Amino acid sequence: MSIRLFYPDPGSGLALPAVGHISAGFPSPADDYLEAVLDLNDLLIKNPSATFYGTVKGNSMQDAGVEDGDLLVIDKAVPYRPNALAICYLDGEFTLKRLRKEGEHLYLMPANPRYQPIRVREGSDFAVWGIVTYIIKKVY
């Protein structure tokens, strides 16, 4: 799985009409729920200077809900926490994985049984580059 990275443009000022709460039960007139406008950059980006977008290529994380073509919001200022989806830099390449430590060994864990864990070897050029804060999917 590879990631193509992009800088966000928080100054784009694209504001969309926002609907408050959307019922998954009985429908009600949408006009009753229209609120102010919503800027997706304001919603998705908490640390503008440390946030990037990335598109996913591959299916090694499909069982974690990340599929080929998904758009990721990645924040480099967010610290890693267990089970987070991490953008990892390993020997010149970016990959999306979860981390698992076993004894002295660190593994990059796929979420697809067709892929094997990747052991981070001593001397490897490795870093947790950022944490995925949102996954944006196209549903049709």
N, C-alpha and C positions, 0 to 999 in steps of 0.2 A: 504494500500500500504506500503510495507516495502522496505528498501534499504540495500543491501549487499555492504560493503565498502572495497576498496582495495587501497593500496599505489601504485602510479605510479613508474615506473623505468625510470627516465629521462636519465640515463646513458646507456640505451640499445643501442642507436646509430643506430636505424633502419631508414635508409634513403631510400626513394622511389623516383623513377623518377616522376617529377611533370609536369603536363600539365598546361600551363598558363590559358587562358580563354577558356571555352568550350561553343561553340555556341549551342543555342537551336533552331536555325533557319536552314540555309543551311549548310550542312557539308563541312568541308575542311580537307585536309590531316593533320593527327595528328602530323606527324614528324615536320611540320613547326612550331609547337607550343611547342615542348619539351623545357623545361627550365632546370635549375639546379635541384638538388635533394631536396626533402622536408622531413624533420623529423617531424612526427606528434606530437611528444612531444614538439618541439619548437613552433608549431602552437597552440596547445591546452592548454599548461601549461604556465601561466604567472608568477605564484608564486609557484615554485616547493615545498617548504617546507610546503605550506598550501593547496596543491591540492591533491584530492583523486578521484578515480573512484568509481562509485557505479552502481550496476545492480538493475533494477526495478522489483519488484514482485507485481503485482496487476494492477488494471485498474481505480483507483479513479481519475487519472489525464489525462485520454485519450482525453478529449476535449481540453486539452492544448497541445496536440501532444505528450504526453508521454505515452508509452504503455508498457505492460508486456514484459520484456526481453531487453528493451532499456538500453544502457550504458550511464551513466551521467558523465560529468566532473564537479567536485564540487570544488569550491575555497572558502576556509574559510577566505581569506583576503579581499574578495569583500564585501563591505557593502550592507545591504539590501536596495532595492529601491522598490517603489510601483510596484506591479504586477510581481515581480521577482518570479521565482520558487525557493523556499527555502527548504533546508533540515532542518527539525525541529527535535529537541530532546525533547520528551515529556514523562516524567515519565518512563524513561528507554528504550524508543523505538525511532527509527528514522522513520520519515515519510516525504514524499514530498508533499508540499502544497503551496498555496499562502496565504498571511496574510490579514486579514481585521479587522480593529478596528471600533467598534461601541460604542460610548460613552467611558465607562471605560472597556469595554469587548474586548478581543482579540479572534479572531476565525481563525482556520486553515481551509481554504476553498478548497474543492475538485473541480475537473473540470469534474464531471460526475454526472448527476442528480440522479443517484441511491444511492449516498452517501450524508450523512448529514454533515454540518459543525461541527467541533470539537471546543468547547469552552475551552479556556485555563483557568482553575479555579485558584483562588487565592491559593497560597501554592503549586501549581504544580511545578515540576522540569522541567522548560522549557528554551530552548535556540534556537536561529536561529544558527544552527551549520555551515552552508555554503550555498552558492548560486550556482545554476546550471549555468554553463557558456556555455556548449555544450551538445547536445543530439545526441548520435550516434545510428543509427538504422540499423538493418539488413533488406534489402528490398526484399530479396527472400528466 
